[in-house]
Amino acid sequence: MDALDVARWQFGVTTVYHFLFVPLTIGLSVLVAILQTLWHRTGDEKYLKLTKFYGKLFLINFAMGVVTGIVQEFQFGMNWSDYSRFVGDIFGAPLAIEALVAFFLESTFIGLWIFGWDRLPKRLHLASIWAAAIGTNLSAYFILAANSFMQNPVGYRINPETGRAELTDFVAVLTNKVAMITFPHTIAGAFLVAGSLLVAVAMWHLVRNRDSADTPAYRFAAKFGSWVTLVSAAAVAFTGDIQGKIMTEVQPMKMAAAEGLYTTESPASFSVLTVGSLDGSRELFALKIPHLLSWLGTGDPNGTVQGINDLQAQYAAQYGAGSYTPIIPVTYWSFRFMIGFGMAAAAIALLVLWSQRKGRTPTSKWLLRAGLVMPLLPLAANSFGWIFTEMGRQPWIVFGEMLTRDGVSRSVSLTEVLTSFTAFTLIYAALAVVEVKLLLRYAKAGVPDLTPDPEIDDTHDDAERPLAFAY
């Protein structure tokens, strides 16, 4: 083990941990805005209760995402300074816009939304949560544009004197074909997570308190969340199909590794299960669906999909001696876990909708258990999706331009990286406990009681009121 290995582990752990909060924040911001819009349009109190209820969960998650995201910025300079030096001219532009425009937009209007209840006009208060939701989604786009440059470098030139990549076309970076399809795919995955959370919390209250006065609110949340989950699953599948074709075009090794395809095939079969040799060079056993991979990768059922061994020989001749093959078991299984967990969440959503047909209220404890597990499934799918995306690009940190081993900081020792890795892991573990306890506490509390407290004198100045997490 050397500093490079630990730096990669640290970045992987902190990134996956941070991304546990990102999709829920993205999806919940819009869903909470929709719930408040329904209240604004109809005046139905149940929508206001749901807005404030899921709004609390959104704010807890947002705060944790901000805290864990800061570490990502530090790592570029601490452990990956050579990478930052090489790509900083390009990476800096979308990340700066994300911070100065998108993040400031969402954080400012979230503040107005939190403290604007009964202070701002209803329409302006509603506009503030929509502005925050738009800012959250814009943040995702600019970050994905930066990441997409690593997958498919565009809009740049290499300065022969400095050896750095220099930005020549910012519009090309923002309209990178990888970014253009990765963004809707990621957003659909985010709504899959948020919809599942709505279902899980609502189902818990429906099964445990069937005769509650708030049952209509929870029934709506369960149905709404289920439909969001199903529509999102369909959008994930549709955008994923397009993404697969673009991936086959710009990163053929990643597609070959995802399928355990060792030799070039025309037509190519989709692997249901493939067992390869220990050295990852050949196939030992495979269960396949004929023509499906050709259609997924090229849009033609008889299309040609390049294999791992042929691409390895091609890259060795093009870039020099060395291995250009990612870790096949990681890419192969992360690709399948991504798909499998997402489909499982959609299946549970269907069961929830079926359980509420003709006005019925769910009572099955088995369905409750499935519903409680439901949010974890798309979270796992999102995590495995990013593991596949980043690990499938290896050994490149910028595809075709810079190897991962060349991006690590040369002055950082193994001891230093181990120290920071250990510290971050322990801090993140503590934050995980705090996050889970807060979410469970407020989820179990249920929707708020909107009945005015007669002991509170509304004539007093707001500064005299105690602060509470109730807006």
C-alpha positions in Angstrom: 0.0 0.0 0.0 1.3 3.5 -0.9 0.0 7.1 -0.7 -1.8 6.7 -4.0 -3.9 3.7 -2.8 -4.9 5.5 0.4 -5.7 8.7 -1.4 -8.0 6.9 -3.8 -9.7 5.1 -0.9 -10.2 8.4 1.0 -11.6 10.2 -2.1 -13.9 7.2 -2.8 -15.2 6.9 0.8 -15.8 10.7 1.2 -17.4 11.0 -2.2 -19.8 8.1 -1.8 -20.7 9.3 1.7 -21.3 12.8 0.5 -23.4 11.5 -2.4 -25.8 9.8 0.1 -27.2 13.3 0.9 -27.0 14.8 -2.6 -29.8 12.9 -4.4 -32.2 13.3 -1.4 -31.5 17.0 -1.3 -32.1 17.5 -5.0 -35.3 15.5 -5.1 -36.8 16.7 -1.9 -36.2 20.3 -2.7 -38.6 20.0 -5.7 -41.1 17.7 -4.0 -41.4 20.1 -1.0 -41.9 22.9 -3.5 -44.7 20.9 -5.2 -46.4 20.2 -1.9 -46.3 23.9 -0.9 -47.7 24.8 -4.4 -50.6 22.4 -3.9 -51.3 24.1 -0.5 -51.1 27.5 -2.1 -53.5 26.5 -4.9 -56.0 24.5 -2.9 -55.8 25.8 0.7 -56.0 22.2 1.8 -54.3 21.9 5.2 -52.9 18.5 4.6 -50.5 19.9 2.0 -49.2 22.5 4.4 -48.6 19.8 7.0 -46.7 17.7 4.5 -44.7 20.7 3.3 -43.5 21.5 6.8 -43.0 17.8 7.7 -40.9 16.8 4.7 -39.3 20.3 4.7 -37.7 19.5 8.0 -36.2 16.3 6.6 -35.0 18.2 3.6 -33.2 20.8 5.8 -31.5 18.2 7.9 -30.2 16.5 4.8 -29.2 19.7 3.1 -27.1 20.8 6.1 -25.3 17.5 6.3 -24.7 17.6 2.5 -23.0 21.0 2.8 -20.8 19.8 5.7 -19.6 16.7 3.9 -19.2 18.4 0.6 -16.6 20.9 1.9 -14.2 18.1 2.3 -14.3 17.3 -1.4 -12.8 20.7 -2.2 -10.0 20.3 0.2 -8.9 17.0 -1.2 -8.2 18.4 -4.6 -5.4 20.5 -3.1 -4.3 18.2 -0.4 -4.1 14.7 -2.0 -4.5 15.5 -5.7 -2.4 18.7 -6.3 -0.8 17.4 -9.5 -4.3 16.7 -10.9 -5.5 20.1 -9.7 -2.5 21.8 -11.4 -3.2 19.9 -14.7 -6.9 20.5 -14.9 -7.5 23.5 -12.7 -8.0 26.0 -15.5 -10.9 23.9 -16.8 -12.3 22.4 -13.5 -12.3 25.8 -11.8 -14.7 27.5 -14.1 -17.9 25.3 -13.6 -17.1 24.8 -9.9 -16.7 28.6 -9.3 -20.0 29.2 -11.0 -21.6 26.4 -8.9 -20.4 28.2 -5.7 -21.0 31.8 -6.7 -24.4 31.3 -8.5 -26.1 28.0 -7.8 -25.0 27.4 -4.2 -25.6 31.0 -3.1 -29.0 31.0 -4.8 -30.1 27.9 -3.0 -28.7 28.8 0.4 -30.0 32.4 0.3 -33.6 31.3 -0.6 -33.6 28.4 1.8 -32.9 31.0 4.5 -35.8 33.1 3.3 -38.0 30.0 3.2 -37.1 28.9 6.7 -37.6 32.3 8.4 -40.2 33.6 6.0 -43.3 31.7 7.3 -46.0 34.3 8.2 -43.5 37.1 7.4 -43.3 37.0 3.6 -46.3 37.2 1.3 -47.5 33.7 0.4 -46.5 34.0 -3.2 -43.0 35.3 -2.4 -42.5 32.6 0.2 -43.5 30.0 -2.3 -41.2 31.5 -4.9 -38.3 31.2 -2.4 -38.5 27.4 -2.1 -38.8 27.1 -5.9 -35.7 29.3 -6.2 -33.9 27.1 -3.7 -34.9 24.0 -5.7 -33.7 25.5 -9.0 -30.4 26.5 -7.3 -30.0 22.9 -6.0 -30.5 21.4 -9.5 -28.2 24.0 -11.1 -25.5 23.0 -8.6 -25.8 19.5 -9.8 -25.4 20.5 -13.4 -22.2 22.5 -13.0 -20.6 19.8 -10.9 -21.6 17.1 -13.4 -20.2 19.3 -16.2 -16.8 19.3 -14.4 -16.9 15.6 -13.8 -17.9 14.9 -17.5 -14.7 16.6 -18.6 -12.9 13.8 -16.8 -15.0 11.2 -18.7 -14.8 13.0 -22.1 -12.4 15.9 -22.3 -13.6 18.7 -24.6 -13.0 22.4 -25.1 -9.4 22.5 -24.1 -5.8 22.3 -25.4 -2.6 21.1 -23.8 0.0 23.8 -23.3 3.3 22.2 -24.4 5.4 24.5 -22.2 3.5 24.0 -18.9 2.0 20.6 -19.6 -1.4 21.9 -18.3 -4.8 21.6 -19.9 -6.1 25.1 -20.8 -9.7 26.0 -21.4 -10.5 27.1 -25.0 -14.3 26.7 -25.2 -16.3 27.0 -22.0 -19.6 26.4 -23.9 -18.2 23.0 -25.1 -17.4 22.0 -21.5 -21.0 22.9 -20.4 -22.6 21.1 -23.4 -20.3 18.1 -23.3 -22.4 15.2 -24.6 -21.6 13.2 -21.4 -22.9 16.0 -19.2 -26.0 16.5 -21.2 -27.2 13.0 -20.6 -25.6 12.4 -17.1 -27.5 15.4 -15.7 -31.1 14.1 -16.4 -30.0 10.6 -15.5 -28.7 11.9 -12.1 -31.7 14.0 -11.5 -34.0 11.1 -12.2 -32.0 9.0 -9.7 -32.4 11.8 -7.2 -36.2 11.8 -7.5 -36.1 8.0 -7.2 -34.5 8.5 -3.7 -36.8 11.4 -2.7 -40.0 9.6 -3.8 -38.9 6.5 -1.9 -38.4 8.5 1.3 -41.9 10.0 1.0 -43.3 6.5 0.7 -41.3 5.0 3.6 -42.3 7.7 6.1 -45.9 7.8 5.1 -46.2 4.0 5.2 -44.8 3.8 8.7 -47.5 6.2 9.9 -50.3 4.6 7.9 -49.6 1.1 9.3 -49.1 2.2 12.9 -51.8 4.8 13.1 -54.6 3.8 10.7 -57.3 5.9 12.5 -55.2 9.0 12.8 -56.7 12.4 11.8 -53.7 12.8 9.5 -54.3 9.6 7.6 -55.5 11.5 4.4 -52.2 13.4 4.4 -50.1 10.2 4.7 -52.2 8.4 2.1 -51.5 11.2 -0.3 -47.8 11.2 0.5 -47.6 7.5 -0.1 -49.4 7.7 -3.4 -47.5 10.8 -4.5 -44.2 9.2 -3.5 -45.0 6.0 -5.3 -45.8 7.7 -8.5 -42.7 9.9 -8.3 -40.7 6.7 -7.8 -42.2 4.9 -10.7 -41.9 7.8 -13.1 -38.3 8.4 -12.0 -37.5 4.7 -12.5 -38.8 5.0 -16.1 -36.7 8.2 -16.6 -33.6 6.5 -15.2 -34.0 3.6 -17.6 -34.6 5.9 -20.6 -31.7 8.2 -19.9 -29.5 5.2 -18.9 -30.1 3.7 -22.3 -28.9 6.9 -24.0 -26.0 7.2 -21.6 -24.9 3.6 -22.4 -24.7 4.5 -26.1 -22.7 7.6 -25.4 -20.4 5.6 -23.1 -19.8 3.0 -25.8 -18.8 5.8 -28.1 -16.4 7.8 -25.8 -15.4 5.2 -23.2 -15.6 1.8 -24.9 -13.5 0.1 -22.2 -16.0 1.1 -19.5 -18.8 -0.6 -21.5 -16.8 -3.7 -22.1 -15.8 -3.9 -18.4 -19.4 -3.4 -17.4 -20.4 -6.5 -19.4 -17.3 -8.6 -18.9 -16.9 -8.6 -22.7 -13.4 -9.8 -23.3 -13.5 -10.2 -27.1 -15.0 -7.9 -29.7 -18.4 -9.2 -30.8 -20.8 -8.4 -33.6 -23.6 -8.9 -32.6 -22.8 -8.7 -28.9 -24.8 -10.4 -26.1 -25.8 -8.9 -22.8 -24.3 -10.7 -19.9 -26.7 -11.9 -17.2 -23.9 -13.6 -15.4 -20.2 -13.8 -16.4 -17.4 -15.5 -14.5 -13.9 -14.5 -15.7 -10.4 -15.8 -15.0 -8.5 -14.5 -11.9 -6.2 -12.3 -14.0 -9.3 -10.7 -15.7 -8.2 -11.6 -19.2 -10.8 -14.2 -20.4 -14.3 -15.5 -19.8 -14.8 -18.8 -18.1 -18.6 -19.0 -18.0 -21.4 -16.7 -19.2 -25.2 -16.6 -19.3 -26.2 -14.1 -22.0 -29.1 -12.6 -23.9 -28.2 -12.5 -27.6 -28.1 -9.1 -29.5 -29.1 -7.1 -26.4 -25.7 -5.5 -25.7 -25.4 -4.5 -29.3 -28.7 -2.7 -29.1 -27.9 -1.1 -25.7 -24.4 0.0 -26.9 -25.0 1.1 -30.5 -28.8 1.1 -31.1 -28.3 -1.6 -33.6 -29.1 -5.2 -32.6 -26.3 -6.3 -34.9 -23.8 -3.6 -33.9 -20.2 -4.2 -33.0 -19.1 -3.7 -29.3 -15.3 -3.8 -28.7 -13.9 -6.2 -26.1 -11.5 -5.7 -23.2 -8.6 -7.5 -24.7 -8.8 -5.7 -28.1 -9.1 -2.3 -26.4 -6.2 -3.1 -24.1 -4.0 -3.8 -27.1 -5.2 -0.7 -28.8 -4.6 1.6 -25.8 -1.1 0.1 -25.2 -0.2 0.9 -28.7 -1.7 4.4 -28.5 -0.6 5.5 -25.0 2.4 3.2 -24.2 2.9 0.0 -22.3 0.7 -0.6 -19.2 -2.7 -1.9 -18.1 -5.7 0.2 -19.2 -8.2 -2.2 -17.9 -10.3 -1.3 -14.8 -11.1 -3.8 -12.0 -13.5 -6.0 -13.9 -15.5 -7.5 -10.9 -16.0 -4.0 -9.5 -17.4 -2.5 -12.8 -19.3 -5.6 -13.6 -21.2 -6.0 -10.3 -21.6 -2.3 -9.5 -23.3 -1.9 -12.9 -25.8 -4.7 -12.0 -26.3 -3.6 -8.4 -27.1 -0.1 -9.7 -29.8 -1.5 -12.0 -31.1 -4.1 -9.5 -31.6 -1.9 -6.5 -33.4 0.8 -8.6 -35.8 -1.8 -10.0 -36.5 -3.2 -6.5 -37.5 0.3 -5.3 -39.9 0.6 -8.3 -41.4 -2.8 -7.5 -42.1 -1.8 -3.9 -43.8 1.5 -5.2 -46.1 -0.6 -7.3 -47.0 -2.7 -4.3 -47.8 0.4 -2.3 -50.1 1.7 -5.0 -51.8 -1.7 -5.2 -52.3 -1.7 -1.4 -54.2 1.6 -1.6 -56.5 0.7 -4.5 -60.2 1.7 -4.1 -59.4 3.8 -1.1 -57.9 1.1 1.1 -55.4 1.9 3.8 -52.3 -0.4 3.9 -52.1 -2.7 6.9 -49.5 -5.3 5.9 -46.5 -5.4 8.2 -44.5 -7.1 5.4 -45.3 -4.1 3.1 -44.3 -1.8 6.0 -40.9 -3.6 6.3 -40.4 -3.3 2.5 -41.4 0.3 2.6 -38.9 1.1 5.4 -36.1 -0.5 3.3 -37.3 1.3 0.2 -35.2 4.5 0.5 -32.0 2.5 1.0 -32.4 0.8 -2.3 -32.2 3.8 -4.6 -29.5 5.3 -2.4 -27.5 2.1 -2.9 -28.3 2.3 -6.7 -27.0 5.8 -6.8 -23.8 4.9 -4.9 -23.1 1.9 -7.1 -23.7 4.0 -10.2 -21.0 6.5 -9.2 -18.7 3.7 -8.2 -19.2 2.3 -11.7 -18.7 5.7 -13.3 -15.5 6.5 -11.6 -13.9 3.0 -11.3 -14.8 2.2 -14.9 -12.7 5.2 -16.1 -9.6 3.8 -14.4 -6.7 3.9 -14.8 -7.4 7.4 -16.1 -8.2 10.4 -13.9 -8.8 12.4 -17.1 -9.6 9.9 -19.9 -6.9 9.8 -22.5 -4.9 12.7 -20.9 -3.8 11.9 -17.4 -3.4 8.7 -15.4 -4.7 8.5 -11.9 -1.2 7.7 -10.6 0.1 10.9 -12.1 -2.5 13.1 -10.3 -1.6 12.4 -6.7 0.3 14.9 -4.6 4.0 14.0 -4.7 4.8 15.7 -1.3 2.1 13.9 0.7 3.4 10.9 2.6 1.6 7.6 3.3 1.4 8.6 7.0 -0.2 11.9 6.2 -2.8 10.5 4.0 -3.6 7.7 6.5 -4.0 10.3 9.2 -6.5 12.4 7.2 -8.3 9.3 6.0 -8.7 8.0 9.5 -9.8 11.4 10.8 -12.4 11.9 8.1 -13.8 8.4 8.4 -14.3 8.8 12.2 -15.9 12.2 11.7 -18.2 10.9 9.0 -19.2 8.0 11.2 -20.2 10.4 14.0 -22.1 12.6 11.5 -23.9 9.5 10.2 -25.2 8.8 13.7 -26.3 12.4 14.1 -28.0 12.4 10.7 -29.9 9.1 11.2 -31.0 10.1 14.7 -32.3 13.5 13.5 -34.1 12.0 10.5 -35.7 9.2 12.6 -36.7 11.6 15.4 -38.5 14.1 13.1 -39.9 11.3 10.8 -41.5 9.5 13.8 -42.9 12.8 15.1 -45.2 13.0 12.1 -46.9 16.0 10.5 -47.1 19.1 12.7 -50.2 20.2 14.5 -51.2 23.5 12.9 -53.7 24.4 15.7 -52.7 27.8 17.1 -51.5 27.6 20.7 -53.8 29.8 22.8 -51.0 30.5 25.3 -48.9 32.3 22.7 -49.6 36.0 22.5 -49.3 37.0 18.8 -49.1 40.6 19.9 -45.6 40.2 21.3 -42.6 40.8 19.2 -41.1 37.8 17.5 -37.8 38.4 19.2 -39.4 37.4 22.5 -40.5 34.0 21.2 -38.3 30.9 21.8 -36.5 29.6 18.7 -37.7 26.1 17.6 -37.3 23.8 14.7 -40.8 24.4 13.5 -40.4 27.4 11.2 
